[in-house]
Amino acid sequence: MSVTSIWSGLVAGIVIGLLGRLLVPGPTRQVGCILTILIGLVGAAIGTAIGEAADLGSWLTFAVQVVVAALLVAMFGAASRR
């Protein structure tokens, strides 16, 4: 694993996490920056697995990654409000 792949993974996690946060209505202040990046990384991994299993193209796989990240943001936001 090279340094470039680590940085590109972090950037992808940030972008996917932020897009996922934008899709969730209501306040998401309970989900901080680090958690947003981690959610983006997990959403990207799960979305990639779904996209490859379903043989989706790159754009649909990206959309699945963002939707998975949005679901994770909603779950963490709801769990932290309790």
PyMOL commands that set and color helices and strands:
alter all, ss='L'
color gray80, all
select helices_A, chain A and resi 3-23+33-53+58-81
alter helices_A, ss='H'
color red, helices_A
deselect
rebuild
show_as cartoon
